[in-house]
Amino acid sequence: MAGGQSVGRTVAIAPSVLSADLARLADAVAAIEAAGADYVHLDVMDGRFVPNITFGIPVVEAVAAATRLPLDVHLMIVEPERYIERFVAAGAAILTVQVEATTHLHRTVQQIREAGAAAGVALNPATPLTALEEILPFVDLILVMSVNPGFGGQSFIPTSLRKIERLRQMRDERGLRALIEVDGGIKASNIRRVVEAGADVIVAGSAVFTPDRSVAEALAQLRAALE
């Protein structure tokens, strides 16, 4: 696509509060809502599936009470099926589980939908798209991790672009409507390539919450990179 042209479709941006000042979390959420974000992205980590621990149900409840934006909650935890109903009750509008973390993925996806949330599945960088073959018709969102999950501020893995392209082709050939979300190392310099590859939703953490500029300026810069 030639430079200077719009990508030609609406792209949602979901700032990840993992990179925000958690001591001022309500202020951070208010800032991204005021700046026109589409979702609030929350990364729940258990220290077992990934080598980090972040936050859980009480923080999701607090964020839900502080914003009108839908909460996009990514469970990077083992046995996510044990907590589905509680996270949805806490305010998750989209609840995403890792395909590597649950034995009975179809049952878990059904559980999310029955609890009242949109169901997402996420793949780690080394997980092939074949892991989605049977579950794709049943999900509302597929999250492609473009870094290894566990920590913010990592660099985008370039081979993720081809993976996103192949996923979009797989989805479109089947006539499905699941959103393609991408998370990891996305910033103004590469967001356009990620969207051109097929992403519908962009998760951005350190590119939004940065000491170099305000949240509003950072989101505007990401949007401008798509024009």
N, C-alpha and C positions, 0 to 999 in steps of 0.2 A: 504494500500500500504506500502510495507516495506521501512524503512528508507534507504536513500542513492540512491534511484532510482528516475529518473526524473518522473514528472507527465505525460509525454508522449504526450503532445500537447502544442501548442503555446499559451501562455497567454500574453495578452496585459496589460501594466501598464499605467495608466493615472494619473500622479501627479496632485493633486488639489492645485491650487495657492492660495486658501483661507488661507493656512497655511504659505505662503511665506511672505517675507518682501515686502509689497505693495509699499513702497517707492522706491524699487529697482526691480519692477516687470519685466522689460525687462531683467535684469540680471538673475532673477530666471527662466524665460522662456528659455533663452539661455542655462542655466545650465542643465535643464532637457532635452533639445534637444540634447546637446552634450553628455549627459550620456546615450542616447539611449531610452528615453521614447517613447511611441507609440502615445499618445495623450496629449493635455493639457486640463485638466478638470477645468471648471469654474462654480462655484455655484452662481447663481443669486437669491438673496433673497430680498423680498419686505417689510418685517416687518409686514406683514398681514398673509400670509400663514404660515410663521415661525417667531419666535420672534427675528429677526435679520435683518439688512439691509446690503448688501454687495456692489455690483456694478452692472452696467447695460450696455447698448449698447455701450457707448464710450470706456469702458474698453475692451469689446470684440473686437471692431475695432482695438484698440491699440495692443492687443495681436496678433491678426491675422496679423498685419503688421510686427510683430517682430519675427515671426516663420514660418517655413514650415510645422510644425506638424499640423495635423487636430485638430480643436477645438471641444471638447466634452462639450456642454453647457447644464447645468441642471437648468431648470426654476423652482424654488421653489416660485412661485408667483400665486396669484389668477388671474383668467381670462387670462391665457397665450395666448389664441387665439388672443388677441388684439395686440400682439407684435411679432407673428411668423415671418412674412415677414421681419421685421426690424432686428431681431436677425440673420436670415439666411443671409441677405444682409451684416450684420456686419462681417460675417465670420464663423458662426457655421456650421460645417460639420455634426455633430450629434446634434439634438435638442431634449431634453427630457422634458416631462411635467409630473406632478404628476396626477395620476388617480383621486385623491381626489379633485383636484383644478379646473377641467373643467367639465361642465355639459354635453357637447356633445363631448365625447372623440373621437369617430370615425371621426367626422368632423375635429377635431383639428389635429389628426394624418394625415388625408388626406391633410390638409392645410400645414403641415410641408413638406410632400413629394412634393406637388405641388410647394412649394417655392424652392425646390432643395436640401434639406437636408435629411439625414437619420432620421427616426422618432423613438424616444424612449419614453417609459412610465416608471414611477417610482412608487414604492409602499412604503409607510411608514411601520415601523415594525408591527403595529397592523392591517394593511390592509390585508385581506386574499387573497390568490391566485385566488379565485373565481372571483375577480374583473377583472381578465384578460381573463376570458373564451371567451368572444366575440371579444375582440380586438387583441388577440394574433396573428392571421394570418396576421394582417395588419401592424405589427411593425417590425422594424429592430433591436431593442435592448430593453431589459427589465432591469431596474435598481432596485435591491433589496437594500433598505436602511437597514443597519445593526446597525444603531443608529437612534435616533430621529433627524430629520433634523433641522438645524438652527445654529449649532456651530461645529467647528472643535475640535479635541482632545478628543472626547468621547470614552468610552470603547465599544468594540464589544459586541452585544447582542447574547449570545450563541445559542439561539433558531433559529437564522437566518440560521444556517447550515442546519437544517432539511427543512426549507423553500426553500433554494436554491436547495437542492436535489429534492424536490417535483416539483419545477419549471422546472428543467432540464428534469425530467421524463415526465412532461406534454408536454414540447416542443418536445422532441424526439419521443414520442408516436404519435404525430401529424405530424411528418416529417417536422417540421419547422426549420428555420435556424437563427432565431433571436438570437443575442448575449445576454448572461447573464452577466450583470455588477453588481458589489457589491461595496458599498461605506459605510464606517464607522468603525473606530477602527481597521483597518487592518494594521498589522505590520509583521516583520519577524517571530515572534513566532506563528502566526496563519494563514499566507497567504496560506500555503500548504493545511491546512484543508479546507479553503474556496474554493480553486481551485479544490480539490478532490471532494467537494460537487457539483461542476458543474459550477463555475464561469469561464467565458472567458476573462473578463476585470476586472481589479482591480483598484479601485480608492484609492489613498493613499495621505494623506496630511501631517500630523505631522510626519509620518514615513519617509518622504522624506525631508521635510524642518525642520531640527532639528539642534540645536547648537552642538550636539555631534559629527557630522561627516559631510562631504561634501555631496552635492546632488549626485555626482557620486558614492561615497561610500555607501550611503543609498540605491540607486537603485540597486547597485551590491549586497548588502546584501539581498534585497528582491528576486532578481533573484536566488541567491545562495540557498535560502530557498526552492526553487522549485526543486532543483536538488537532 
